[in-house]
Amino acid sequence: MIPADIVALTDYEPQARRRMGENAWAYIAGGAADELTLRWNTEAYARLRLNGQALPDVRDVDTRVTLFGQDFEHPILLAPVAYQTLVHPEGEKATALGAAAMGAGMVVSTQAGVALEEVAAQLGARLWFQLYVNPDRGYTGDLVRRAEAAGYRALVITVDAPVSLRNREQRAGFRLPPGVEAVNLRGQPAPPPPPTTGDERDALRALLAGAAGWADIDWLRSVTSLPILLKGIMTAGDAERAIAHGADGIVVSNHGGRVLDTLPATIEALPVIAGRVGGRVPLLVDGGIRRGTDVVKALALGASAVLIGRPYVYALAVGGAVGVAHALKILRTELEVAMVLTGCASLAAIDRRVLWAG
């Protein structure tokens, strides 16, 4: 049962915190360093203003979108979030069930707390698989083949997180509790031991030695026929390189402010990247989306669709699959209302004219 006073995505947050406990909260809610980018992601949407239209000639709205040959009821997808069993015993299975109920796409994390095959078994789930390139490329290829065999329809390669440092987790002493693990990575080859030179940066060098590069995108393009999206693109130059290396789509993302602090908000980076890409591949954007009006703003600035992360995890913590479906319903309803009031009967009608120019 969803509490009656939850009527917006942000209403889930305080209730989720009480249920999750400080350990899980530090992991899910935290960002890198001083968490400036984490905050800027939402603040940048608040600074954008919309143009309302008087007496809009809109009798219905169509939120459907097609991405890589797949039809979705609306342009709101669920971003990959690791270890969802931290906040709900059914984890990603419950999330997939809630997404399916609302016709939403879901990107399942490599570090999911539930096996990718179990998530795919949820009836009606529209799934893409998020991939971290493992230092053992043979193991990475096995993961890709598992995703293909389970029916995932696209690969979303995270390209912005070879290392990270999150102070909130450090202060909380975050540890995965018993029973929570990245089950898709069971049996992965152990990384080579770090060099023992005595230098305090040995561990960092060991991590970077296995980090992915652009050549790995070429390799992935050669071993799968699935659409490949690169997630973590924040500059026009990297967007150009992504297309040159065979990317079928781009996710403008700063990893929810979890990797490099003081990166700009994603909605600030989006129009620059959209201008360079020029419609050659679909652009998606995540980070900071809390309202249907935010979805309109993202589409107006060049996105084909958006992804949400923390808000649906908070809903999962409070209400399981029903909470996820409810959160998506809230956001879709707000999107529809915003479309009516800006005079847009379809997603294709949303462009920069809906943004206030002063």
N, C-alpha and C positions, 0 to 999 in steps of 0.2 A: 504494500500500500504506500503510495507516494503522499507525503504530507501535503495538506491542502494549501499551505502557504508557500509552496514552491511553484512559482509562476514564471520565473526567468532562470536562465542557466546559472547565474551567479548565486541564486538562492540555494543551490545544491552545495556550494563550497563549505559554509560553516558546519552544515550537518555532516558532510563527508569527513571533515577534520575530526569531529568528535568520534566518529566510528572507526577511523583508520588508525589512530594513535600516532605518536610523534615520529616513530621510526619510518613508517610508510609515508607519512606526510612529508617528511624531509626529502624523501626520494621523489615523490610525485610532484610536489608543489615547488621544489627548489630550482634555482638556476645557478649559473656560473658566477663566481666572485661576488660582486656587490648587487647582482641581479638587476642591473640597470636595463639591459636589453629585455629581460623578462617583463619589466614594467612598461618600457617603451612600446612593446608590441601592442598592448591594449590602448595606451595613451594616444598613439598615432591615429588609431581609428576614431577616437573621440574628437580629435582636432579637425577631422574631415567633416564637412557639412553637406547636407543634401538639399537639392531643389525640390520642393513640393510642387505639385501641379494642381491648379484650381479646376474643379469640375472634370476630373480625369475621365476620359472616354474608355473605361476599362470595365468590361462585364465579367471577365474571368481571367485567370492568369495560368500560364503554362510554365512549370518549373523544370520540365524534363530536359535532360542533357545526354548527349552521346559522347563517350570517351573511348577511343581505341576499339570501336566497334561494339561497345557495350552500352546498353540503354539504362539510365538511372532516372528515378522519379524526381530527383532534385540534385543540385550541384554541391551537396554537403556530404563529404566523406569523413570517415573516422581515421585519424592519423595513427601510425604505429606507435604504441606505447608498450614498453617491456613490462614483464612481471605483473600482469594484471591480477594474478592470484594473491598478490599482496593485499588487495582491497576487497576481494570477493572470492569465495571458494571455487566458483565456476569460472572465474577469470574470463579469458577470451571467448570461451564457449557462450557465456551469457551475453557478452558484447556482440558477438556475431548474431545471436538470436534477436537481440534488440534492433540491430541494424537491419536485419532481414525484414522485420515487421514494418519498418519504415522505408523500405526500398533503397537503403543507403549502402554505398560501397564501404568496405573496411580494408585497411592495410594492416596485415598481421605482422608483428615484429619477429625477427629472427630470435629474439630473446623472450618470446612469449612464455608464459608459465604453463601453457597447454600445447600439446603436440599439434603441429600444423595440420595434420590429417584429421584430428579430432575437431578442430575448428571448422574445417571444410565440410564436415559431416552435418553441420547445422543447415536445415532445410531452407533453401532460398537465399543463402548467403552469397553476396557478390564480393569476391575476395581478390586482393592483390597481396603479394608477399614482399615485405621489406627485407633487404639483404645487406648484412655487413660482409664485406669480402674477407674471408678467413685467411690467415697467413698460409694455410695449406690450401692451395687452389684446387686440388683434387677434391677435398672435402667441400669446398664451396660449390663445385660442380655437382656433387651429390645432393646438396641442399636444393639447388636449382631444379634438378630432376625430380626430387620429392615434391616440390611445389607444383611442377608441371603435371605430375601424375595425380596429384590431389585435386586438380582443377582450378588452381589459381590462374588468373587471366593477365597478370602483368607483374613485372619485377620493379620494385622501387629501391634503388641503390643509394644508401646513405653515404655521402661523400665529404661530410664536413666534420667528422668526429674521430680522427685518429687518436686523440687524447682529449681529456677534459679534467676540470678541477672544480668541484662544487663545495663551497665552504659550509653551506647549510648542512649537507650530509656529514661533513667532517665534524662539525660541532655536535651533531646528534649521535655520532658514532654509528652511522647507518650500517646495518648488516642484513643480508637476506635471512629471514627466519627459517627454521626447519620446514621442509616441505615445499619451499618456493625455490625454483631453479629455472634456468633456461633449458627446458627439456628438449628443444630441437637440437641443442648442441651436445647432447650426451654422446660420448664416444669420439668427440673431436680430438684430433692429435694434440698432444701437449706442445706448447710453444717451446722453442729452443731456450735453454737457460741463458740468462743475461750474462754478458762478459763480466769477469771478476777482476777488473782493473783497480777497484777501490774507489773509482770516481762515482760521486753521488748521482751522476746522470746516466749510469749504466742501465738502470731500469727503463728510463725514457728512450734510450737508444734501442733497447730490445723491442719496445713497442713499435717504434717507427720503422724498424727493420722489416716488419711484416705488414706495414701499412699499404693500402691500395694506391695505385697510381692510374694515370690515364690509359696505360697499356692494358690494365685489367678491365677497363670498360670495353676496349676493343675485343679482348678475349671473351668476355661475357656475351657480346654481340655475336660472336662466332659460335657459341655453344647453345644458344636458345633462340627460338622464334617468337618468344613472348615479347610484347612491348616492354621497353626499358625506359624508366624514368629516373633521372638523377635528382635526388633530394638533398638540399643544402646549398643550392646555387643562390648567390647574393650579389653577383656583379654581371654586367652585360658581357664582359670578356669571358667569364666562365660559362655563361650561357652559350656563347658562340662556340667555345671549345666542346661543350657537351654535344651540340648538334653535329659538329665535325667528327666526333667519335661515335656517332650512331645513335644518340639518345632520341627516343620517340616522344619524350615529354620531359618537362622540367618542373620540379617543385621548388618554388622560391621559399626558402626556409632558413632560419637561424637556429634550428633545433630547439625551438621554444625558449631561447635564451639560456640553454643548458651547457653550451660549449665555450664560446668566446664572448665575454662580456664587452659591452659598448659597441657591438655591431648595431647598425641601424635597425629599426623596425622593418619587418618584411613588407608591410604595405608601402613603406617609403622606397624600398628597392624595386618593388614590382613594376611601376610604370617605366622605369629606365630599362629594365630587362625586356619588358613587352615591346618597347620601341625598337630594341635591337633585334629581337626574335621575329617581329613582324608577321606573326601568325604561322610561321613555318611548322611549329609543333605546339601542342596544347601546353598552357601554363597553369599550374595549380599553385596555391599559396596557403601556408599555415601560419599560426602564431597570432594570438591576441583576439581571435574572433569570438565574440560573446553575444552578439545580437544579429538578427536578420538584416538590420541596416548595415552591419559590417560586411555581410555577404554581398549586398548590393554595391557597396563601395569597392570591394575587391574585383567584382565583375566589371565595374565601370572602368577600372584601371588596367584591365587586360587579362584577368584570370578567367579560365574556363570553368573552374570549380575551386572549392576551398576544402581544407581539412581542419577538423577540430581535434584537440588532444585532451588536455586536462579536464575541460568541462564534462566530457562524457565519462571520464574515469571517476570523477566525483559522483556523477549520477549512478554509475555502476556500484560504487561503494554504498550508496544510500538505498538503491532499489533494484539492483541486479539488472536483468534483461529488461524489465519493465521501466526501470530508471533510464536506461540508455535510449529506449524507444521514446520515452516521454521527453527527454532532452532534445532529441532530434525533431520531435513534433513541435516543441516550442520554437525552435530555430526556423523550421520550415514555415510555420504560421507567421512568424515575424517577417520572414522574407516575403511571403505573399502579400502581407499588408503593406510593406514598404514598396513593393512593385506597383500596387494599385495607386498609392499616394504619390508616386513619382511618374505615373502615367505609362508604365511598362507592362504590357500584356504578356511578354515572353522574355526569356533570358537574352535573346538576340537584340531586344530593344534597349537593353541596359548599356549605356555608354557614358562618356564624360559629361554629357548634357545633364545627367542627374546630379552632378556635383556642383555645389555652390562655388561660383568663381568670384564673388564679391561685387 
